[in-house]
Every structure is written in structure tokens, then in C-alpha cells.
Amino acid sequence: MLKLTKENKGKTRMNKSIPINRTKALSLLYTTGGRFFSAAFNKKDGSYRKMTARTGVRKWRKTRTKKSFAHKHNNPYFLVGDIHKGEYRVINLETLHWVKYGGITYIISDGIRGIS
């Protein structure tokens, strides 16, 4: 990755892309540690969605006792806080295309589409 200095300020940064599987994508989302990341996936109605999100957001909780269905084990969903909408959103890991975190684009190996 190109480090920004006074000499190369006008140059564009190199974008790395790494292919990963869905299990590694899940562990990547867990290890973001509340930092920002972008993701693209297909919604339930089949439309494509890109979003900037964070994990571990508690600001928009309505109740402390009831948990989301995304917290249940053995399901393909991951709960995040959508920064632009200001609400919780659920990412379907089965339709996930890519995750961009730390300047690196992680492409899901069986979902290569829509990278921009």
C-alpha cells in the first residue's frame, strides 16, 4: 500500500483485493472491533446494496433485553450499525459480495460482483 507523504501526495493509493471465503468474512467482521468498514450484498428483495457500517453500535437500541434474530446461532446474518441511515441493519453473509476494511477489499470467493 502506498503511504501518503509530501512527495507522493497527488498520486492515487493502490487498492489491494484479497479473495476470502464466507467463514473468513465472518471472522473479519468480528475483528473490525467497532471500526468503520464497507460492505456490499444482496438484500432480501434481491436488490444490491452498499453500505458503510460499524459493529458494536449501541446507540440506537430500543430495549436492553430483547436481542435481534441475527444474534442466534447457525444463521447467516450479522448485525451492524449503518452509519448513513443511523439504524441497525442486518448483513446476509450468504449474499455478501465484498467487504472493504483497512484499505483492503476482501472479495468473497463465490460472489465476485459489483466492486467499485
Biopython code that builds the backbone (N, CA, C, O; Angstrom):
import numpy as np
from Bio.PDB.StructureBuilder import StructureBuilder

atoms = [
    (1, "MET", "N", (0.838, -1.161, 0.000)),
    (1, "MET", "CA", (0.000, 0.000, 0.000)),
    (1, "MET", "C", (0.888, 1.229, 0.000)),
    (1, "MET", "O", (1.932, 1.239, 0.651)),
    (2, "LEU", "N", (0.492, 2.256, -0.714)),
    (2, "LEU", "CA", (1.268, 3.467, -0.858)),
    (2, "LEU", "C", (1.014, 4.380, 0.328)),
    (2, "LEU", "O", (-0.132, 4.746, 0.589)),
    (3, "LYS", "N", (2.062, 4.752, 1.050)),
    (3, "LYS", "CA", (1.934, 5.631, 2.188)),
    (3, "LYS", "C", (1.951, 7.075, 1.704)),
    (3, "LYS", "O", (2.774, 7.441, 0.865)),
    (4, "LEU", "N", (1.049, 7.892, 2.226)),
    (4, "LEU", "CA", (0.985, 9.276, 1.789)),
    (4, "LEU", "C", (2.091, 10.108, 2.434)),
    (4, "LEU", "O", (2.192, 10.180, 3.659)),
    (5, "THR", "N", (2.903, 10.722, 1.611)),
    (5, "THR", "CA", (3.942, 11.636, 2.068)),
    (5, "THR", "C", (3.863, 12.894, 1.217)),
    (5, "THR", "O", (3.029, 12.986, 0.316)),
    (6, "LYS", "N", (4.723, 13.858, 1.497)),
    (6, "LYS", "CA", (4.733, 15.092, 0.704)),
    (6, "LYS", "C", (5.111, 14.816, -0.745)),
    (6, "LYS", "O", (4.630, 15.500, -1.649)),
    (7, "GLU", "N", (5.959, 13.830, -0.977)),
    (7, "GLU", "CA", (6.426, 13.535, -2.334)),
    (7, "GLU", "C", (5.341, 12.896, -3.196)),
    (7, "GLU", "O", (5.250, 13.198, -4.386)),
    (8, "ASN", "N", (4.530, 12.037, -2.631)),
    (8, "ASN", "CA", (3.535, 11.322, -3.434)),
    (8, "ASN", "C", (2.102, 11.728, -3.079)),
    (8, "ASN", "O", (1.180, 10.923, -3.208)),
    (9, "LYS", "N", (1.917, 12.957, -2.637)),
    (9, "LYS", "CA", (0.600, 13.417, -2.196)),
    (9, "LYS", "C", (-0.452, 13.368, -3.301)),
    (9, "LYS", "O", (-1.603, 13.022, -3.031)),
    (10, "GLY", "N", (-0.086, 13.704, -4.534)),
    (10, "GLY", "CA", (-1.039, 13.715, -5.629)),
    (10, "GLY", "C", (-1.306, 12.358, -6.251)),
    (10, "GLY", "O", (-2.242, 12.223, -7.039)),
    (11, "LYS", "N", (-0.513, 11.350, -5.921)),
    (11, "LYS", "CA", (-0.687, 10.019, -6.509)),
    (11, "LYS", "C", (-1.826, 9.279, -5.830)),
    (11, "LYS", "O", (-2.134, 9.518, -4.662)),
    (12, "THR", "N", (-2.437, 8.391, -6.570)),
    (12, "THR", "CA", (-3.529, 7.611, -6.002)),
    (12, "THR", "C", (-2.964, 6.441, -5.211)),
    (12, "THR", "O", (-1.871, 5.944, -5.482)),
    (13, "ARG", "N", (-3.741, 6.024, -4.232)),
    (13, "ARG", "CA", (-3.344, 4.882, -3.421)),
    (13, "ARG", "C", (-3.613, 3.584, -4.173)),
    (13, "ARG", "O", (-4.548, 3.489, -4.968)),
    (14, "MET", "N", (-2.787, 2.602, -3.911)),
    (14, "MET", "CA", (-3.000, 1.291, -4.515)),
    (14, "MET", "C", (-4.092, 0.572, -3.727)),
    (14, "MET", "O", (-4.080, 0.595, -2.496)),
    (15, "ASN", "N", (-5.012, -0.049, -4.404)),
    (15, "ASN", "CA", (-6.056, -0.819, -3.751)),
    (15, "ASN", "C", (-5.720, -2.297, -3.842)),
    (15, "ASN", "O", (-5.538, -2.842, -4.931)),
    (16, "LYS", "N", (-5.639, -2.933, -2.692)),
    (16, "LYS", "CA", (-5.404, -4.372, -2.662)),
    (16, "LYS", "C", (-6.748, -5.071, -2.608)),
    (16, "LYS", "O", (-7.695, -4.578, -1.995)),
    (17, "SER", "N", (-6.821, -6.216, -3.249)),
    (17, "SER", "CA", (-8.008, -7.053, -3.116)),
    (17, "SER", "C", (-7.562, -8.481, -2.852)),
    (17, "SER", "O", (-6.669, -9.016, -3.509)),
    (18, "ILE", "N", (-8.217, -9.076, -1.866)),
    (18, "ILE", "CA", (-7.858, -10.422, -1.421)),
    (18, "ILE", "C", (-9.115, -11.290, -1.471)),
    (18, "ILE", "O", (-10.131, -10.918, -0.885)),
    (19, "PRO", "N", (-9.076, -12.428, -2.148)),
    (19, "PRO", "CA", (-10.243, -13.319, -2.130)),
    (19, "PRO", "C", (-10.300, -14.108, -0.821)),
    (19, "PRO", "O", (-9.292, -14.654, -0.372)),
    (20, "ILE", "N", (-11.481, -14.164, -0.216)),
    (20, "ILE", "CA", (-11.688, -14.940, 1.014)),
    (20, "ILE", "C", (-13.015, -15.682, 0.899)),
    (20, "ILE", "O", (-13.840, -15.369, 0.040)),
    (21, "ASN", "N", (-13.211, -16.661, 1.768)),
    (21, "ASN", "CA", (-14.490, -17.374, 1.786)),
    (21, "ASN", "C", (-15.404, -16.747, 2.845)),
    (21, "ASN", "O", (-14.996, -15.820, 3.545)),
    (22, "ARG", "N", (-16.613, -17.238, 2.961)),
    (22, "ARG", "CA", (-17.601, -16.631, 3.855)),
    (22, "ARG", "C", (-17.250, -16.804, 5.331)),
    (22, "ARG", "O", (-17.570, -15.935, 6.142)),
    (23, "THR", "N", (-16.611, -17.888, 5.687)),
    (23, "THR", "CA", (-16.210, -18.099, 7.072)),
    (23, "THR", "C", (-15.168, -17.068, 7.481)),
    (23, "THR", "O", (-15.236, -16.518, 8.580)),
    (24, "LYS", "N", (-14.212, -16.805, 6.610)),
    (24, "LYS", "CA", (-13.207, -15.781, 6.900)),
    (24, "LYS", "C", (-13.824, -14.394, 6.893)),
    (24, "LYS", "O", (-13.382, -13.518, 7.637)),
    (25, "ALA", "N", (-14.842, -14.180, 6.064)),
    (25, "ALA", "CA", (-15.531, -12.885, 6.053)),
    (25, "ALA", "C", (-16.231, -12.639, 7.380)),
    (25, "ALA", "O", (-16.218, -11.517, 7.887)),
    (26, "LEU", "N", (-16.839, -13.670, 7.948)),
    (26, "LEU", "CA", (-17.481, -13.536, 9.252)),
    (26, "LEU", "C", (-16.469, -13.196, 10.328)),
    (26, "LEU", "O", (-16.707, -12.315, 11.154)),
    (27, "SER", "N", (-15.334, -13.896, 10.322)),
    (27, "SER", "CA", (-14.306, -13.587, 11.327)),
    (27, "SER", "C", (-13.708, -12.202, 11.105)),
    (27, "SER", "O", (-13.313, -11.539, 12.064)),
    (28, "LEU", "N", (-13.638, -11.755, 9.840)),
    (28, "LEU", "CA", (-13.164, -10.403, 9.550)),
    (28, "LEU", "C", (-14.121, -9.364, 10.130)),
    (28, "LEU", "O", (-13.677, -8.367, 10.700)),
    (29, "LEU", "N", (-15.422, -9.585, 9.991)),
    (29, "LEU", "CA", (-16.397, -8.653, 10.540)),
    (29, "LEU", "C", (-16.327, -8.611, 12.062)),
    (29, "LEU", "O", (-16.498, -7.547, 12.658)),
    (30, "TYR", "N", (-16.079, -9.743, 12.694)),
    (30, "TYR", "CA", (-15.934, -9.763, 14.150)),
    (30, "TYR", "C", (-14.682, -9.012, 14.602)),
    (30, "TYR", "O", (-14.688, -8.388, 15.663)),
    (31, "THR", "N", (-13.615, -9.063, 13.812)),
    (31, "THR", "CA", (-12.358, -8.444, 14.232)),
    (31, "THR", "C", (-12.249, -6.962, 13.883)),
    (31, "THR", "O", (-11.224, -6.343, 14.170)),
    (32, "THR", "N", (-13.284, -6.376, 13.268)),
    (32, "THR", "CA", (-13.216, -4.940, 12.981)),
    (32, "THR", "C", (-13.198, -4.120, 14.255)),
    (32, "THR", "O", (-12.695, -2.996, 14.260)),
    (33, "GLY", "N", (-13.729, -4.654, 15.317)),
    (33, "GLY", "CA", (-13.623, -4.003, 16.621)),
    (33, "GLY", "C", (-14.290, -2.640, 16.698)),
    (33, "GLY", "O", (-13.783, -1.752, 17.384)),
    (34, "GLY", "N", (-15.404, -2.449, 16.020)),
    (34, "GLY", "CA", (-16.111, -1.185, 16.076)),
    (34, "GLY", "C", (-15.596, -0.138, 15.113)),
    (34, "GLY", "O", (-16.085, 0.992, 15.112)),
    (35, "ARG", "N", (-14.621, -0.487, 14.297)),
    (35, "ARG", "CA", (-14.118, 0.467, 13.300)),
    (35, "ARG", "C", (-14.969, 0.391, 12.035)),
    (35, "ARG", "O", (-15.665, -0.596, 11.796)),
    (36, "PHE", "N", (-14.900, 1.444, 11.237)),
    (36, "PHE", "CA", (-15.718, 1.536, 10.030)),
    (36, "PHE", "C", (-15.275, 0.534, 8.974)),
    (36, "PHE", "O", (-14.087, 0.243, 8.834)),
    (37, "PHE", "N", (-16.246, 0.010, 8.235)),
    (37, "PHE", "CA", (-15.981, -0.839, 7.079)),
    (37, "PHE", "C", (-17.124, -0.653, 6.093)),
    (37, "PHE", "O", (-18.199, -0.173, 6.453)),
    (38, "SER", "N", (-16.882, -1.035, 4.852)),
    (38, "SER", "CA", (-17.919, -1.009, 3.822)),
    (38, "SER", "C", (-18.210, -2.433, 3.394)),
    (38, "SER", "O", (-17.338, -3.301, 3.439)),
    (39, "ALA", "N", (-19.441, -2.662, 2.981)),
    (39, "ALA", "CA", (-19.829, -3.994, 2.528)),
    (39, "ALA", "C", (-20.869, -3.868, 1.424)),
    (39, "ALA", "O", (-21.606, -2.884, 1.361)),
    (40, "ALA", "N", (-20.922, -4.866, 0.562)),
    (40, "ALA", "CA", (-21.928, -4.932, -0.498)),
    (40, "ALA", "C", (-22.542, -6.325, -0.476)),
    (40, "ALA", "O", (-21.845, -7.333, -0.357)),
    (41, "PHE", "N", (-23.861, -6.351, -0.592)),
    (41, "PHE", "CA", (-24.580, -7.619, -0.545)),
    (41, "PHE", "C", (-25.924, -7.440, -1.219)),
    (41, "PHE", "O", (-26.323, -6.320, -1.541)),
    (42, "ASN", "N", (-26.622, -8.544, -1.431)),
    (42, "ASN", "CA", (-27.981, -8.514, -1.957)),
    (42, "ASN", "C", (-28.952, -8.523, -0.793)),
    (42, "ASN", "O", (-28.811, -9.308, 0.144)),
    (43, "LYS", "N", (-29.945, -7.638, -0.864)),
    (43, "LYS", "CA", (-30.959, -7.583, 0.176)),
    (43, "LYS", "C", (-31.963, -8.707, -0.021)),
    (43, "LYS", "O", (-31.891, -9.467, -0.986)),
    (44, "LYS", "N", (-32.891, -8.794, 0.907)),
    (44, "LYS", "CA", (-33.888, -9.855, 0.872)),
    (44, "LYS", "C", (-34.736, -9.814, -0.401)),
    (44, "LYS", "O", (-35.143, -10.857, -0.914)),
    (45, "ASP", "N", (-35.003, -8.601, -0.912)),
    (45, "ASP", "CA", (-35.805, -8.478, -2.131)),
    (45, "ASP", "C", (-34.982, -8.653, -3.401)),
    (45, "ASP", "O", (-35.523, -8.553, -4.502)),
    (46, "GLY", "N", (-33.672, -8.915, -3.266)),
    (46, "GLY", "CA", (-32.813, -9.174, -4.409)),
    (46, "GLY", "C", (-32.056, -7.966, -4.910)),
    (46, "GLY", "O", (-31.217, -8.099, -5.801)),
    (47, "SER", "N", (-32.325, -6.785, -4.366)),
    (47, "SER", "CA", (-31.612, -5.586, -4.814)),
    (47, "SER", "C", (-30.222, -5.524, -4.179)),
    (47, "SER", "O", (-29.985, -6.058, -3.096)),
    (48, "TYR", "N", (-29.322, -4.861, -4.883)),
    (48, "TYR", "CA", (-27.920, -4.750, -4.475)),
    (48, "TYR", "C", (-27.775, -3.580, -3.512)),
    (48, "TYR", "O", (-28.391, -2.534, -3.716)),
    (49, "ARG", "N", (-26.967, -3.742, -2.462)),
    (49, "ARG", "CA", (-26.784, -2.667, -1.503)),
    (49, "ARG", "C", (-25.341, -2.555, -1.076)),
    (49, "ARG", "O", (-24.694, -3.553, -0.761)),
    (50, "LYS", "N", (-24.833, -1.318, -1.068)),
    (50, "LYS", "CA", (-23.526, -0.999, -0.497)),
    (50, "LYS", "C", (-23.779, -0.149, 0.736)),
    (50, "LYS", "O", (-24.652, 0.719, 0.723)),
    (51, "MET", "N", (-23.026, -0.389, 1.800)),
    (51, "MET", "CA", (-23.191, 0.436, 2.988)),
    (51, "MET", "C", (-21.897, 0.559, 3.769)),
    (51, "MET", "O", (-21.019, -0.301, 3.702)),
    (52, "THR", "N", (-21.806, 1.644, 4.505)),
    (52, "THR", "CA", (-20.722, 1.865, 5.447)),
    (52, "THR", "C", (-21.291, 1.603, 6.827)),
    (52, "THR", "O", (-22.339, 2.144, 7.181)),
    (53, "ALA", "N", (-20.615, 0.781, 7.605)),
    (53, "ALA", "CA", (-21.192, 0.339, 8.868)),
    (53, "ALA", "C", (-20.112, 0.166, 9.937)),
    (53, "ALA", "O", (-18.916, 0.281, 9.672)),
    (54, "ARG", "N", (-20.576, -0.111, 11.138)),
    (54, "ARG", "CA", (-19.720, -0.441, 12.275)),
    (54, "ARG", "C", (-20.351, -1.591, 13.044)),
    (54, "ARG", "O", (-21.562, -1.805, 12.988)),
    (55, "THR", "N", (-19.523, -2.316, 13.753)),
    (55, "THR", "CA", (-20.031, -3.341, 14.660)),
    (55, "THR", "C", (-20.044, -2.765, 16.068)),
    (55, "THR", "O", (-19.363, -1.778, 16.347)),
    (56, "GLY", "N", (-20.805, -3.372, 16.938)),
    (56, "GLY", "CA", (-20.806, -2.973, 18.339)),
    (56, "GLY", "C", (-21.497, -1.659, 18.640)),
    (56, "GLY", "O", (-21.250, -1.070, 19.692)),
    (57, "VAL", "N", (-22.350, -1.181, 17.755)),
    (57, "VAL", "CA", (-23.055, 0.081, 17.976)),
    (57, "VAL", "C", (-24.194, -0.166, 18.953)),
    (57, "VAL", "O", (-24.969, -1.106, 18.777)),
    (58, "ARG", "N", (-24.305, 0.676, 19.990)),
    (58, "ARG", "CA", (-25.372, 0.527, 20.982)),
    (58, "ARG", "C", (-26.288, 1.742, 21.029)),
    (58, "ARG", "O", (-27.261, 1.755, 21.784)),
    (59, "LYS", "N", (-25.999, 2.722, 20.260)),
    (59, "LYS", "CA", (-26.707, 3.996, 20.326)),
    (59, "LYS", "C", (-28.186, 3.882, 19.983)),
    (59, "LYS", "O", (-29.008, 4.560, 20.599)),
    (60, "TRP", "N", (-28.541, 3.051, 19.026)),
    (60, "TRP", "CA", (-29.909, 3.002, 18.534)),
    (60, "TRP", "C", (-30.739, 1.880, 19.160)),
    (60, "TRP", "O", (-31.807, 1.549, 18.645)),
    (61, "ARG", "N", (-30.271, 1.295, 20.254)),
    (61, "ARG", "CA", (-31.028, 0.217, 20.887)),
    (61, "ARG", "C", (-32.331, 0.742, 21.461)),
    (61, "ARG", "O", (-32.375, 1.825, 22.043)),
    (62, "LYS", "N", (-33.396, -0.039, 21.292)),
    (62, "LYS", "CA", (-34.692, 0.351, 21.852)),
    (62, "LYS", "C", (-34.962, -0.364, 23.172)),
    (62, "LYS", "O", (-35.695, 0.142, 24.022)),
    (63, "THR", "N", (-34.372, -1.528, 23.334)),
    (63, "THR", "CA", (-34.551, -2.290, 24.564)),
    (63, "THR", "C", (-33.255, -3.009, 24.894)),
    (63, "THR", "O", (-32.477, -3.336, 23.999)),
    (64, "ARG", "N", (-33.026, -3.252, 26.153)),
    (64, "ARG", "CA", (-31.794, -3.929, 26.564)),
    (64, "ARG", "C", (-31.972, -5.444, 26.647)),
    (64, "ARG", "O", (-30.992, -6.187, 26.598)),
    (65, "THR", "N", (-33.206, -5.898, 26.773)),
    (65, "THR", "CA", (-33.426, -7.325, 26.998)),
    (65, "THR", "C", (-33.639, -8.111, 25.711)),
    (65, "THR", "O", (-33.146, -9.232, 25.591)),
    (66, "LYS", "N", (-34.356, -7.553, 24.755)),
    (66, "LYS", "CA", (-34.668, -8.296, 23.528)),
    (66, "LYS", "C", (-33.495, -8.207, 22.556)),
    (66, "LYS", "O", (-33.015, -7.118, 22.242)),
    (67, "LYS", "N", (-33.044, -9.360, 22.090)),
    (67, "LYS", "CA", (-31.961, -9.400, 21.122)),
    (67, "LYS", "C", (-32.494, -9.641, 19.724)),
    (67, "LYS", "O", (-33.586, -10.182, 19.546)),
    (68, "SER", "N", (-31.715, -9.236, 18.734)),
    (68, "SER", "CA", (-32.100, -9.408, 17.339)),
    (68, "SER", "C", (-31.998, -10.872, 16.936)),
    (68, "SER", "O", (-31.250, -11.647, 17.532)),
    (69, "PHE", "N", (-32.761, -11.232, 15.919)),
    (69, "PHE", "CA", (-32.684, -12.594, 15.388)),
    (69, "PHE", "C", (-31.303, -12.877, 14.806)),
    (69, "PHE", "O", (-30.929, -14.038, 14.644)),
    (70, "ALA", "N", (-30.543, -11.835, 14.491)),
    (70, "ALA", "CA", (-29.209, -12.018, 13.925)),
    (70, "ALA", "C", (-28.222, -12.559, 14.958)),
    (70, "ALA", "O", (-27.159, -13.059, 14.589)),
    (71, "HIS", "N", (-28.559, -12.467, 16.251)),
    (71, "HIS", "CA", (-27.672, -12.977, 17.297)),
    (71, "HIS", "C", (-27.809, -14.482, 17.510)),
    (71, "HIS", "O", (-26.991, -15.083, 18.206)),
    (72, "LYS", "N", (-28.817, -15.086, 16.928)),
    (72, "LYS", "CA", (-28.996, -16.529, 17.105)),
    (72, "LYS", "C", (-27.908, -17.278, 16.348)),
    (72, "LYS", "O", (-27.420, -16.818, 15.316)),
    (73, "HIS", "N", (-27.541, -18.421, 16.870)),
    (73, "HIS", "CA", (-26.507, -19.235, 16.234)),
    (73, "HIS", "C", (-27.058, -19.944, 15.004)),
    (73, "HIS", "O", (-28.269, -20.111, 14.856)),
    (74, "ASN", "N", (-26.166, -20.350, 14.140)),
    (74, "ASN", "CA", (-26.490, -21.115, 12.929)),
    (74, "ASN", "C", (-27.411, -20.361, 11.975)),
    (74, "ASN", "O", (-28.294, -20.959, 11.358)),
    (75, "ASN", "N", (-27.211, -19.068, 11.854)),
    (75, "ASN", "CA", (-27.910, -18.331, 10.806)),
    (75, "ASN", "C", (-26.897, -17.470, 10.066)),
    (75, "ASN", "O", (-25.846, -17.150, 10.622)),
    (76, "PRO", "N", (-27.185, -17.090, 8.834)),
    (76, "PRO", "CA", (-26.198, -16.380, 8.020)),
    (76, "PRO", "C", (-26.247, -14.859, 8.170)),
    (76, "PRO", "O", (-25.822, -14.148, 7.259)),
    (77, "TYR", "N", (-26.749, -14.341, 9.285)),
    (77, "TYR", "CA", (-26.936, -12.910, 9.425)),
    (77, "TYR", "C", (-25.941, -12.299, 10.417)),
    (77, "TYR", "O", (-25.506, -12.947, 11.368)),
    (78, "PHE", "N", (-25.596, -11.030, 10.163)),
    (78, "PHE", "CA", (-24.658, -10.312, 11.018)),
    (78, "PHE", "C", (-25.209, -8.906, 11.255)),
    (78, "PHE", "O", (-25.479, -8.183, 10.297)),
    (79, "LEU", "N", (-25.379, -8.512, 12.513)),
    (79, "LEU", "CA", (-25.970, -7.236, 12.875)),
    (79, "LEU", "C", (-24.907, -6.139, 12.918)),
    (79, "LEU", "O", (-23.877, -6.292, 13.575)),
    (80, "VAL", "N", (-25.164, -5.022, 12.209)),
    (80, "VAL", "CA", (-24.246, -3.877, 12.178)),
    (80, "VAL", "C", (-25.055, -2.591, 12.316)),
    (80, "VAL", "O", (-26.280, -2.596, 12.191)),
    (81, "GLY", "N", (-24.358, -1.500, 12.572)),
    (81, "GLY", "CA", (-24.982, -0.186, 12.593)),
    (81, "GLY", "C", (-24.660, 0.551, 11.311)),
    (81, "GLY", "O", (-23.492, 0.813, 11.022)),
    (82, "ASP", "N", (-25.678, 0.889, 10.538)),
    (82, "ASP", "CA", (-25.492, 1.625, 9.291)),
    (82, "ASP", "C", (-25.262, 3.096, 9.636)),
    (82, "ASP", "O", (-26.115, 3.727, 10.262)),
    (83, "ILE", "N", (-24.127, 3.639, 9.236)),
    (83, "ILE", "CA", (-23.737, 4.979, 9.621)),
    (83, "ILE", "C", (-24.586, 6.037, 8.915)),
    (83, "ILE", "O", (-24.969, 7.028, 9.538)),
    (84, "HIS", "N", (-24.881, 5.850, 7.657)),
    (84, "HIS", "CA", (-25.622, 6.855, 6.904)),
    (84, "HIS", "C", (-27.110, 6.890, 7.263)),
    (84, "HIS", "O", (-27.718, 7.960, 7.264)),
    (85, "LYS", "N", (-27.695, 5.746, 7.565)),
    (85, "LYS", "CA", (-29.115, 5.684, 7.922)),
    (85, "LYS", "C", (-29.345, 5.941, 9.405)),
    (85, "LYS", "O", (-30.430, 6.372, 9.795)),
    (86, "GLY", "N", (-28.339, 5.682, 10.236)),
    (86, "GLY", "CA", (-28.494, 5.862, 11.671)),
    (86, "GLY", "C", (-29.374, 4.803, 12.308)),
    (86, "GLY", "O", (-30.068, 5.077, 13.288)),
    (87, "GLU", "N", (-29.353, 3.593, 11.758)),
    (87, "GLU", "CA", (-30.166, 2.496, 12.259)),
    (87, "GLU", "C", (-29.387, 1.195, 12.154)),
    (87, "GLU", "O", (-28.348, 1.118, 11.498)),
    (88, "TYR", "N", (-29.916, 0.176, 12.819)),
    (88, "TYR", "CA", (-29.320, -1.143, 12.704)),
    (88, "TYR", "C", (-29.701, -1.763, 11.365)),
    (88, "TYR", "O", (-30.803, -1.551, 10.860)),
    (89, "ARG", "N", (-28.788, -2.519, 10.807)),
    (89, "ARG", "CA", (-29.034, -3.271, 9.588)),
    (89, "ARG", "C", (-28.452, -4.668, 9.772)),
    (89, "ARG", "O", (-27.548, -4.878, 10.581)),
    (90, "VAL", "N", (-28.984, -5.613, 9.012)),
    (90, "VAL", "CA", (-28.518, -6.989, 9.069)),
    (90, "VAL", "C", (-27.908, -7.338, 7.725)),
    (90, "VAL", "O", (-28.536, -7.165, 6.681)),
    (91, "ILE", "N", (-26.670, -7.834, 7.759)),
    (91, "ILE", "CA", (-25.979, -8.266, 6.545)),
    (91, "ILE", "C", (-26.177, -9.767, 6.405)),
    (91, "ILE", "O", (-25.920, -10.527, 7.339)),
    (92, "ASN", "N", (-26.631, -10.183, 5.242)),
    (92, "ASN", "CA", (-26.786, -11.607, 4.947)),
    (92, "ASN", "C", (-25.452, -12.109, 4.397)),
    (92, "ASN", "O", (-25.032, -11.700, 3.315)),
    (93, "LEU", "N", (-24.797, -12.978, 5.128)),
    (93, "LEU", "CA", (-23.481, -13.471, 4.725)),
    (93, "LEU", "C", (-23.545, -14.378, 3.507)),
    (93, "LEU", "O", (-22.540, -14.553, 2.818)),
    (94, "GLU", "N", (-24.705, -14.957, 3.228)),
    (94, "GLU", "CA", (-24.829, -15.818, 2.053)),
    (94, "GLU", "C", (-24.867, -15.025, 0.754)),
    (94, "GLU", "O", (-24.544, -15.566, -0.303)),
    (95, "THR", "N", (-25.255, -13.758, 0.809)),
    (95, "THR", "CA", (-25.311, -12.936, -0.395)),
    (95, "THR", "C", (-24.253, -11.832, -0.379)),
    (95, "THR", "O", (-24.320, -10.906, -1.187)),
    (96, "LEU", "N", (-23.293, -11.916, 0.515)),
    (96, "LEU", "CA", (-22.236, -10.904, 0.633)),
    (96, "LEU", "C", (-21.296, -10.986, -0.563)),
    (96, "LEU", "O", (-20.862, -12.077, -0.934)),
    (97, "HIS", "N", (-20.975, -9.838, -1.175)),
    (97, "HIS", "CA", (-20.094, -9.778, -2.334)),
    (97, "HIS", "C", (-18.675, -9.393, -1.945)),
    (97, "HIS", "O", (-17.715, -10.046, -2.355)),
    (98, "TRP", "N", (-18.539, -8.330, -1.152)),
    (98, "TRP", "CA", (-17.216, -7.879, -0.738)),
    (98, "TRP", "C", (-17.307, -7.062, 0.547)),
    (98, "TRP", "O", (-18.355, -6.518, 0.894)),
    (99, "VAL", "N", (-16.173, -6.998, 1.238)),
    (99, "VAL", "CA", (-16.028, -6.172, 2.437)),
    (99, "VAL", "C", (-14.747, -5.370, 2.271)),
    (99, "VAL", "O", (-13.704, -5.924, 1.920)),
    (100, "LYS", "N", (-14.821, -4.075, 2.520)),
    (100, "LYS", "CA", (-13.639, -3.225, 2.443)),
    (100, "LYS", "C", (-13.326, -2.723, 3.840)),
    (100, "LYS", "O", (-14.133, -2.037, 4.466)),
    (101, "TYR", "N", (-12.132, -3.078, 4.322)),
    (101, "TYR", "CA", (-11.744, -2.734, 5.686)),
    (101, "TYR", "C", (-10.243, -2.469, 5.718)),
    (101, "TYR", "O", (-9.458, -3.275, 5.218)),
    (102, "GLY", "N", (-9.855, -1.377, 6.288)),
    (102, "GLY", "CA", (-8.433, -1.056, 6.410)),
    (102, "GLY", "C", (-7.754, -0.811, 5.077)),
    (102, "GLY", "O", (-6.555, -1.063, 4.950)),
    (103, "GLY", "N", (-8.482, -0.328, 4.079)),
    (103, "GLY", "CA", (-7.906, -0.060, 2.770)),
    (103, "GLY", "C", (-7.759, -1.282, 1.882)),
    (103, "GLY", "O", (-7.223, -1.190, 0.778)),
    (104, "ILE", "N", (-8.228, -2.415, 2.353)),
    (104, "ILE", "CA", (-8.135, -3.664, 1.588)),
    (104, "ILE", "C", (-9.546, -4.143, 1.272)),
    (104, "ILE", "O", (-10.406, -4.182, 2.151)),
    (105, "THR", "N", (-9.778, -4.503, 0.022)),
    (105, "THR", "CA", (-11.060, -5.057, -0.394)),
    (105, "THR", "C", (-10.971, -6.576, -0.341)),
    (105, "THR", "O", (-10.165, -7.189, -1.041)),
    (106, "TYR", "N", (-11.802, -7.169, 0.490)),
    (106, "TYR", "CA", (-11.868, -8.626, 0.615)),
    (106, "TYR", "C", (-13.034, -9.103, -0.240)),
    (106, "TYR", "O", (-14.192, -8.831, 0.079)),
    (107, "ILE", "N", (-12.735, -9.808, -1.316)),
    (107, "ILE", "CA", (-13.748, -10.286, -2.241)),
    (107, "ILE", "C", (-14.158, -11.688, -1.823)),
    (107, "ILE", "O", (-13.317, -12.568, -1.638)),
    (108, "ILE", "N", (-15.456, -11.880, -1.678)),
    (108, "ILE", "CA", (-15.953, -13.194, -1.307)),
    (108, "ILE", "C", (-15.807, -14.092, -2.529)),
    (108, "ILE", "O", (-16.276, -13.755, -3.616)),
    (109, "SER", "N", (-15.164, -15.220, -2.349)),
    (109, "SER", "CA", (-14.709, -16.041, -3.474)),
    (109, "SER", "C", (-15.828, -16.524, -4.387)),
    (109, "SER", "O", (-15.599, -16.700, -5.584)),
    (110, "ASP", "N", (-17.020, -16.743, -3.865)),
    (110, "ASP", "CA", (-18.099, -17.201, -4.730)),
    (110, "ASP", "C", (-19.128, -16.097, -4.981)),
    (110, "ASP", "O", (-20.272, -16.391, -5.327)),
    (111, "GLY", "N", (-18.737, -14.829, -4.810)),
    (111, "GLY", "CA", (-19.647, -13.722, -5.058)),
    (111, "GLY", "C", (-18.934, -12.517, -5.638)),
    (111, "GLY", "O", (-19.036, -11.417, -5.095)),
    (112, "ILE", "N", (-18.208, -12.707, -6.741)),
    (112, "ILE", "CA", (-17.434, -11.613, -7.322)),
    (112, "ILE", "C", (-18.329, -10.794, -8.234)),
    (112, "ILE", "O", (-18.576, -11.162, -9.382)),
    (113, "ARG", "N", (-18.814, -9.673, -7.701)),
    (113, "ARG", "CA", (-19.651, -8.755, -8.470)),
    (113, "ARG", "C", (-19.593, -7.380, -7.823)),
    (113, "ARG", "O", (-19.383, -7.264, -6.615)),
    (114, "GLY", "N", (-19.780, -6.349, -8.620)),
    (114, "GLY", "CA", (-20.047, -5.010, -8.133)),
    (114, "GLY", "C", (-18.960, -4.309, -7.360)),
    (114, "GLY", "O", (-19.277, -3.568, -6.429)),
    (115, "ILE", "N", (-17.721, -4.495, -7.682)),
    (115, "ILE", "CA", (-16.646, -3.805, -6.978)),
    (115, "ILE", "C", (-16.460, -2.430, -7.586)),
    (115, "ILE", "O", (-16.271, -2.296, -8.795)),
    (116, "SER", "N", (-16.513, -1.417, -6.754)),
    (116, "SER", "CA", (-16.273, -0.064, -7.243)),
    (116, "SER", "C", (-15.588, 0.775, -6.197)),
    (116, "SER", "O", (-15.305, 1.949, -6.435)),
]
sb = StructureBuilder()
sb.init_structure("model")
sb.init_model(0)
sb.init_chain("A")
sb.init_seg("    ")
for serial, (resi, resn, name, xyz) in enumerate(atoms, 1):
    if name == "N":
        sb.init_residue(resn, " ", resi, " ")
    sb.init_atom(name, np.array(xyz, "f"), 0.0, 1.0, " ", f" {name:<3s}", serial, name[0])
structure = sb.get_structure()
